[in-house]
Amino acid sequence: MATTEPENRGRDVDDDNAQAEDEDTGAPVAPIVQLEEVAVTTGEEDEDPILDLKAKLYRFDKEGNQWKERGGGNVKLLKHKVSGKVRLLMRQSKTLKICANHLVHRSLTVQEHSGNEKSCVWHASDFADGELKDELFCIRFPSVENCKTFMTTMQEVAESQGVGEENKDAADTACILEKLTVGEDKSEVKELEKVTDTEKLTAGENKSEEKELEKVTNTDKKEEHDI
């Protein structure tokens, strides 16, 4: 009669080996690669978020006369803790690449995009590409409520801001020109004073010459009289 004891004995050994492999011995396992913790700065550490909404951003291409997508992500309004200036910042959700980055000035106006209540448009001098460019943006939100919230907040921030940087620069330039003009006027006055002094000196020299001529003439007359 055939027996199954060897087969059963073999299965028991396999089960014991499987349990031994799965058993946690508690021994420490060192990682293959050691990764050091790196501090990452976003540039937003000194700013407080005023608004943070999910949206998709478009830029108007003047050469192609069409809208081009810049990416989808979260659009933020950030207020600097010290200066109080507010900027708009938007990054792509996956790559974190900057889509828009510009200050919100008093002159900035946001308008609803015609035919779409979920979108709005505005002009700005943007610095997303590392240089200032005059851009026409269009942003689209998942809901009408978010679009209205964005427009209202942007308008309130713009009205709360002081004179725009371009106006400040113009005022500073005007002040410099004014000082320069005053300096030039003073130089002209000094030149006039020099000319006047020269004229006085010349006049004095002329009077001296006249006196010398008078002396010579009187001497000649005296000699003639003596003769």
C-alpha positions as CSV (number, residue, x, y, z in Angstrom):
1,M,0.0,0.0,0.0
2,A,1.4,3.4,-1.0
3,T,2.0,6.0,1.6
4,T,1.9,9.8,1.5
5,E,4.1,10.5,4.5
6,P,7.1,11.7,2.4
7,E,4.9,14.1,0.5
8,N,3.4,15.5,3.7
9,R,6.8,15.8,5.3
10,G,8.1,17.7,2.3
11,R,5.2,20.2,2.4
12,D,5.8,20.8,6.1
13,V,9.4,21.7,5.5
14,D,8.4,24.1,2.7
15,D,5.9,25.8,4.9
16,D,8.5,26.2,7.7
17,N,11.0,27.8,5.2
18,A,8.3,30.2,3.9
19,Q,7.5,31.3,7.5
20,A,11.2,31.7,8.3
21,E,11.6,33.9,5.3
22,D,8.6,36.1,6.2
23,E,9.6,36.4,9.8
24,D,10.9,39.8,10.9
25,T,14.1,39.3,12.9
26,G,14.2,42.9,14.1
27,A,17.7,43.5,12.7
28,P,18.4,47.1,11.4
29,V,18.6,47.4,7.6
30,A,20.8,50.2,6.4
31,P,19.6,52.1,3.2
32,I,21.7,51.7,0.1
33,V,21.8,55.5,-0.6
34,Q,22.0,58.2,2.1
35,L,19.8,61.2,1.2
36,E,20.5,64.5,3.0
37,E,17.6,66.9,3.8
38,V,17.8,70.0,1.7
39,A,16.0,73.3,2.5
40,V,13.9,74.4,-0.4
41,T,12.9,78.1,-0.7
42,T,10.0,79.1,-2.9
43,G,10.4,82.9,-2.6
44,E,7.0,83.1,-0.9
45,E,8.4,83.0,2.7
46,D,8.0,86.7,3.3
47,E,4.5,86.9,1.8
48,D,1.0,86.1,3.1
49,P,-1.6,84.5,0.7
50,I,-4.7,86.6,0.1
51,L,-6.2,84.3,-2.5
52,D,-5.5,80.7,-3.7
53,L,-7.7,79.2,-6.5
54,K,-7.4,76.5,-9.0
55,A,-7.5,77.7,-12.6
56,K,-6.1,77.4,-16.1
57,L,-4.1,80.3,-17.6
58,Y,-3.9,81.5,-21.2
59,R,-1.7,84.1,-22.9
60,F,-2.6,86.0,-26.1
61,D,0.0,85.4,-28.9
62,K,0.1,88.6,-31.0
63,E,2.1,87.1,-33.8
64,G,-0.3,84.1,-34.2
65,N,-3.4,86.2,-33.2
66,Q,-4.6,83.4,-30.9
67,W,-4.8,82.3,-27.3
68,K,-2.1,79.9,-26.1
69,E,-2.3,77.8,-22.9
70,R,0.3,78.5,-20.3
71,G,-0.7,75.8,-17.9
72,G,-3.1,74.8,-15.1
73,G,-2.5,75.1,-11.4
74,N,-3.2,77.4,-8.5
75,V,-3.3,81.2,-9.0
76,K,-2.3,83.1,-5.8
77,L,-2.3,86.7,-4.6
78,L,0.6,87.2,-2.2
79,K,1.0,90.3,0.0
80,H,4.5,91.2,1.2
81,K,4.8,91.4,5.0
82,V,7.0,94.5,4.9
83,S,6.3,96.5,1.8
84,G,2.6,95.6,1.6
85,K,2.9,95.1,-2.2
86,V,0.7,92.4,-3.7
87,R,1.8,90.2,-6.6
88,L,0.0,87.6,-8.7
89,L,1.8,84.2,-8.9
90,M,0.8,81.1,-10.7
91,R,2.7,77.8,-11.2
92,Q,1.9,74.7,-13.2
93,S,0.5,72.0,-10.9
94,K,2.9,69.2,-11.9
95,T,6.2,70.9,-13.0
96,L,5.8,74.0,-10.7
97,K,7.0,76.1,-13.6
98,I,5.9,79.8,-13.2
99,C,3.1,80.7,-15.5
100,A,2.5,84.3,-14.3
101,N,4.4,86.6,-12.0
102,H,3.6,90.3,-11.8
103,L,2.7,93.1,-9.3
104,V,-0.9,94.3,-8.9
105,H,-0.9,98.0,-9.5
106,R,-3.7,100.6,-9.1
107,S,-4.0,100.9,-12.9
108,L,-4.7,97.1,-13.3
109,T,-8.3,96.3,-14.4
110,V,-9.9,92.9,-14.7
111,Q,-12.8,92.3,-17.2
112,E,-15.0,89.4,-17.8
113,H,-14.2,87.5,-20.9
114,S,-17.0,87.9,-23.5
115,G,-19.2,84.9,-23.8
116,N,-17.7,83.0,-20.8
117,E,-18.7,83.8,-17.2
118,K,-16.0,81.5,-15.9
119,S,-13.2,83.5,-17.5
120,C,-11.7,87.0,-17.2
121,V,-8.9,88.9,-18.9
122,W,-6.4,91.6,-17.9
123,H,-3.2,93.4,-19.1
124,A,0.1,93.2,-17.0
125,S,3.8,93.7,-17.2
126,D,4.7,90.1,-16.4
127,F,8.1,88.7,-15.3
128,A,7.4,84.9,-15.6
129,D,10.1,84.5,-18.3
130,G,12.7,86.4,-16.5
131,E,12.1,89.7,-18.3
132,L,9.3,92.2,-18.2
133,K,6.8,91.7,-21.0
134,D,3.5,93.3,-21.7
135,E,1.0,90.4,-21.7
136,L,-2.7,89.9,-22.2
137,F,-3.8,87.1,-19.9
138,C,-7.0,85.1,-19.8
139,I,-7.8,82.8,-16.8
140,R,-10.6,80.2,-16.6
141,F,-12.0,78.8,-13.4
142,P,-14.0,75.6,-12.7
143,S,-17.0,77.7,-11.5
144,V,-18.6,81.1,-12.0
145,E,-18.3,81.8,-8.2
146,N,-14.5,81.4,-8.3
147,C,-14.2,83.7,-11.3
148,K,-16.2,86.4,-9.5
149,T,-14.2,86.0,-6.3
150,F,-11.0,86.4,-8.3
151,M,-12.2,89.5,-10.1
152,T,-13.5,91.1,-6.9
153,T,-10.4,90.4,-5.0
154,M,-8.1,91.6,-7.8
155,Q,-10.0,94.9,-8.1
156,E,-10.0,95.5,-4.3
157,V,-6.3,94.9,-4.1
158,A,-5.6,97.1,-7.1
159,E,-7.6,100.0,-5.5
160,S,-5.8,99.5,-2.2
161,Q,-2.4,99.9,-3.8
162,G,-0.6,103.2,-4.0
163,V,0.9,104.9,-7.0
164,G,2.3,102.3,-9.5
165,E,6.0,101.8,-9.8
166,E,6.0,103.4,-13.3
167,N,4.5,106.6,-11.8
168,K,7.0,106.5,-8.9
169,D,9.9,106.2,-11.3
170,A,8.5,109.0,-13.4
171,A,8.2,111.2,-10.2
172,D,11.8,110.3,-9.2
173,T,13.0,111.2,-12.7
174,A,11.1,114.5,-12.7
175,C,12.7,115.3,-9.3
176,I,16.2,114.6,-10.7
177,L,15.5,116.7,-13.7
178,E,14.3,119.5,-11.5
179,K,17.4,119.4,-9.3
180,L,19.5,119.3,-12.5
181,T,17.7,122.4,-13.8
182,V,18.3,124.3,-10.6
183,G,22.0,123.4,-10.7
184,E,22.2,124.6,-14.3
185,D,20.5,127.9,-13.3
186,K,23.0,128.4,-10.5
187,S,25.9,127.8,-12.9
188,E,24.4,130.3,-15.2
189,V,24.1,132.8,-12.4
190,K,27.8,132.2,-11.5
191,E,28.8,132.7,-15.1
192,L,26.8,136.0,-15.2
193,E,28.6,137.1,-12.0
194,K,31.9,136.3,-13.6
195,V,31.0,138.3,-16.7
196,T,29.9,141.2,-14.5
197,D,33.1,141.1,-12.4
198,T,35.1,141.1,-15.6
199,E,33.2,144.1,-16.9
200,K,33.7,145.9,-13.7
201,L,37.4,145.1,-13.8
202,T,37.6,146.2,-17.4
203,A,35.8,149.4,-16.5
204,G,38.2,150.0,-13.6
205,E,41.2,149.5,-15.9
206,N,39.7,151.9,-18.4
207,K,39.3,154.5,-15.6
208,S,42.9,154.0,-14.6
209,E,44.1,154.5,-18.1
210,E,42.0,157.7,-18.3
211,K,43.7,159.0,-15.2
212,E,47.1,158.2,-16.5
213,L,46.3,160.0,-19.7
214,E,45.1,163.0,-17.7
215,K,48.4,163.0,-15.8
216,V,50.4,162.9,-19.0
217,T,48.3,165.7,-20.5
218,N,48.7,167.9,-17.5
219,T,52.4,167.3,-17.4
220,D,52.7,168.3,-21.1
221,K,50.7,171.4,-20.5
222,K,52.9,172.4,-17.5
223,E,56.1,171.9,-19.5
224,E,54.7,174.1,-22.4
225,H,53.8,176.8,-19.9
226,D,57.3,176.8,-18.4
227,I,58.9,177.2,-21.8
